[in-house]
Amino acid sequence: MNKLLIAAAVGAVLLSAQANAFSQITHKRIVIDAVNYMKNHPDSTNYSKLQAMAAAAGISIDELAERLGQAAYDVDDFEDTFICGAVTGDCVQAPVWGSAESIVKYTSYWHFQNHTQGSDAHGNDFGGYNYAKLTVWGTVDTMAATWLKGDHLDDGAGGQTGWFGAEDSEYNSYGVTEAHYRQGSSSSYSMYKDFEAMPFQPIDNLGQYWYQQFWVQPTVQSLGFVFHTTDLLQPHHVWTTSDLNHSSWESWVRDYYDAEQLNDANLVTAALADFSPLDPTSSEIRGLLTQGGTLAYAAGGQVLYSEDHAMRRDVGRQVIPHAIAMVVRLLNHAGNRVAP
């Protein structure tokens, strides 16, 4: 099958099965609900320190929630990952079939943590998206790997090119994005020369990078970027597939978030007990993030294979409260940094 036929086939599939996780508005709602939970439970959370954070930024607590939520939303729109054609050397941030607004950009490949496998080639305890190591996958995964076979990660002026030395580098994704998300693991560019075998860094490393930025120089935006790691409570991102009801599950969560009370405060209270406290003196948060992924992996695998409403409600009323609880834990910890 030539690339034009593959592109047409992939486009048809992706229009009904985008490879995002929780929708961007769901990411934002989770963060806003976490702030509201703290507002309504000031005695059991660091809400007073959250107020101090808002005051330091010269904004209200509601505006703080809005800005943190928007930053969590914005991570899906990062323009930090370009993949270049094996032959042409043309580097793009989304596949040719990705011009539609709903289709994923390559940046989303950093938003996984594969709990079906152990450690990865980088030495992380759980790896990220790597087509060659998927345990479950669907048409989107296979078609993307087929279309992108042999394509490489943009390395800026690093020397990688297409045939005949051609290269239209747009961004040094290996030297900047991958380096940021390496977080103590090891990498070589040879790992990123063929898409179908690329071991993308896991999302907990993304969260750790942005939290470290916040720790060194606290800003609302860098902290908000951390909260995109609620992808770890989206089962597809820990079972690791871009397909298998990925899009319809995302849409269901968005559509029934309020109707099924997925953000029920009592469920959030119960979920908080499932997360271990963070060391207030340390900026290391990956243990907490991985706990979230472990919970989603255990609770949500059935959403990959069924669209039953009752089953989705049961899973949603586990993973969404835990996502909110994870953000509460992170906000409690961040408050100690801003207002010791």
Solvent accessible surface area in square Angstrom, and as a share of the most:
residue,aa,sasa,rsa
1,M,164,0.73
2,N,88,0.45
3,K,94,0.40
4,L,145,0.72
5,L,106,0.53
6,I,9,0.04
7,A,16,0.12
8,A,70,0.54
9,A,29,0.22
10,V,1,0.00
11,G,14,0.14
12,A,69,0.53
13,V,39,0.22
14,L,5,0.02
15,L,126,0.63
16,S,87,0.56
17,A,15,0.12
18,Q,29,0.13
19,A,5,0.04
20,N,26,0.13
21,A,5,0.04
22,F,1,0.00
23,S,9,0.06
24,Q,42,0.18
25,I,80,0.41
26,T,2,0.01
27,H,0,0.00
28,K,25,0.11
29,R,68,0.25
30,I,0,0.00
31,V,0,0.00
32,I,39,0.20
33,D,19,0.10
34,A,0,0.00
35,V,0,0.00
36,N,50,0.26
37,Y,12,0.05
38,M,0,0.00
39,K,69,0.29
40,N,106,0.54
41,H,56,0.25
42,P,69,0.43
43,D,148,0.76
44,S,86,0.55
45,T,19,0.11
46,N,38,0.19
47,Y,19,0.07
48,S,76,0.49
49,K,52,0.22
50,L,1,0.00
51,Q,87,0.39
52,A,39,0.31
53,M,9,0.04
54,A,3,0.02
55,A,74,0.57
56,A,83,0.65
57,A,47,0.36
58,G,67,0.64
59,I,28,0.14
60,S,68,0.44
61,I,28,0.14
62,D,87,0.45
63,E,62,0.28
64,L,0,0.00
65,A,4,0.03
66,E,68,0.31
67,R,112,0.41
68,L,0,0.00
69,G,0,0.00
70,Q,63,0.28
71,A,4,0.03
72,A,0,0.00
73,Y,62,0.24
74,D,43,0.22
75,V,0,0.00
76,D,17,0.09
77,D,68,0.35
78,F,33,0.14
79,E,107,0.48
80,D,16,0.08
81,T,2,0.01
82,F,25,0.11
83,I,3,0.02
84,C,0,0.00
85,G,14,0.14
86,A,29,0.23
87,V,73,0.42
88,T,88,0.51
89,G,0,0.00
90,D,68,0.35
91,C,4,0.02
92,V,60,0.35
93,Q,48,0.22
94,A,20,0.16
95,P,9,0.06
96,V,99,0.57
97,W,28,0.10
98,G,11,0.10
99,S,111,0.71
100,A,40,0.31
101,E,179,0.80
102,S,48,0.31
103,I,10,0.05
104,V,12,0.07
105,K,52,0.22
106,Y,4,0.02
107,T,3,0.02
108,S,4,0.03
109,Y,17,0.06
110,W,1,0.00
111,H,1,0.01
112,F,2,0.01
113,Q,0,0.00
114,N,4,0.02
115,H,18,0.08
116,T,29,0.17
117,Q,59,0.26
118,G,44,0.43
119,S,71,0.46
120,D,23,0.12
121,A,69,0.54
122,H,5,0.02
123,G,60,0.58
124,N,14,0.07
125,D,88,0.45
126,F,49,0.20
127,G,6,0.06
128,G,5,0.05
129,Y,2,0.01
130,N,16,0.08
131,Y,53,0.20
132,A,70,0.54
133,K,74,0.31
134,L,15,0.07
135,T,71,0.41
136,V,20,0.12
137,W,132,0.46
138,G,12,0.11
139,T,63,0.37
140,V,5,0.03
141,D,1,0.01
142,T,53,0.31
143,M,43,0.19
144,A,5,0.04
145,A,6,0.04
146,T,65,0.38
147,W,35,0.12
148,L,5,0.02
149,K,133,0.56
150,G,19,0.18
151,D,8,0.04
152,H,2,0.01
153,L,0,0.00
154,D,0,0.00
155,D,11,0.05
156,G,17,0.16
157,A,111,0.86
158,G,58,0.56
159,G,60,0.58
160,Q,40,0.18
161,T,48,0.28
162,G,7,0.07
163,W,148,0.52
164,F,199,0.83
165,G,52,0.50
166,A,46,0.36
167,E,51,0.23
168,D,70,0.36
169,S,45,0.29
170,E,92,0.41
171,Y,76,0.29
172,N,55,0.28
173,S,0,0.00
174,Y,36,0.14
175,G,36,0.34
176,V,50,0.29
177,T,3,0.02
178,E,0,0.00
179,A,39,0.30
180,H,67,0.30
181,Y,6,0.02
182,R,58,0.21
183,Q,45,0.20
184,G,89,0.85
185,S,22,0.14
186,S,70,0.45
187,S,28,0.18
188,S,50,0.32
189,Y,41,0.16
190,S,78,0.51
191,M,49,0.22
192,Y,0,0.00
193,K,86,0.36
194,D,62,0.32
195,F,2,0.01
196,E,39,0.17
197,A,50,0.39
198,M,0,0.00
199,P,10,0.06
200,F,1,0.00
201,Q,0,0.00
202,P,1,0.01
203,I,0,0.00
204,D,5,0.03
205,N,1,0.01
206,L,1,0.01
207,G,0,0.00
208,Q,7,0.03
209,Y,26,0.10
210,W,49,0.17
211,Y,0,0.00
212,Q,61,0.27
213,Q,68,0.30
214,F,2,0.01
215,W,32,0.11
216,V,104,0.60
217,Q,123,0.55
218,P,53,0.34
219,T,62,0.36
220,V,24,0.14
221,Q,109,0.48
222,S,9,0.06
223,L,0,0.00
224,G,0,0.00
225,F,17,0.07
226,V,0,0.00
227,F,1,0.00
228,H,0,0.00
229,T,0,0.00
230,T,0,0.00
231,D,1,0.00
232,L,0,0.00
233,L,1,0.00
234,Q,0,0.00
235,P,0,0.00
236,H,0,0.00
237,H,2,0.01
238,V,0,0.00
239,W,55,0.19
240,T,0,0.00
241,T,0,0.00
242,S,2,0.02
243,D,18,0.09
244,L,39,0.19
245,N,44,0.23
246,H,0,0.00
247,S,16,0.10
248,S,37,0.24
249,W,0,0.00
250,E,5,0.02
251,S,34,0.22
252,W,15,0.05
253,V,0,0.00
254,R,106,0.39
255,D,88,0.46
256,Y,80,0.30
257,Y,5,0.02
258,D,88,0.45
259,A,78,0.60
260,E,35,0.16
261,Q,109,0.49
262,L,0,0.00
263,N,43,0.22
264,D,37,0.19
265,A,48,0.37
266,N,117,0.60
267,L,52,0.26
268,V,2,0.01
269,T,69,0.40
270,A,65,0.50
271,A,2,0.01
272,L,26,0.13
273,A,87,0.68
274,D,68,0.35
275,F,3,0.01
276,S,59,0.38
277,P,106,0.67
278,L,31,0.16
279,D,77,0.40
280,P,77,0.48
281,T,114,0.66
282,S,36,0.23
283,S,19,0.13
284,E,78,0.35
285,I,0,0.00
286,R,62,0.22
287,G,52,0.50
288,L,4,0.02
289,L,0,0.00
290,T,18,0.11
291,Q,56,0.25
292,G,0,0.00
293,G,0,0.00
294,T,69,0.40
295,L,49,0.25
296,A,0,0.00
297,Y,64,0.24
298,A,89,0.69
299,A,21,0.16
300,G,0,0.00
301,G,13,0.13
302,Q,80,0.36
303,V,0,0.00
304,L,1,0.01
305,Y,138,0.52
306,S,40,0.26
307,E,102,0.46
308,D,77,0.40
309,H,67,0.30
310,A,45,0.35
311,M,29,0.13
312,R,12,0.04
313,R,83,0.30
314,D,77,0.40
315,V,0,0.00
316,G,0,0.00
317,R,74,0.27
318,Q,79,0.35
319,V,2,0.01
320,I,0,0.00
321,P,1,0.01
322,H,27,0.12
323,A,0,0.00
324,I,1,0.01
325,A,0,0.00
326,M,0,0.00
327,V,0,0.00
328,V,0,0.00
329,R,58,0.21
330,L,0,0.00
331,L,1,0.00
332,N,26,0.13
333,H,7,0.03
334,A,0,0.00
335,G,0,0.00
336,N,39,0.20
337,R,98,0.36
338,V,43,0.25
339,A,24,0.19
340,P,144,0.91
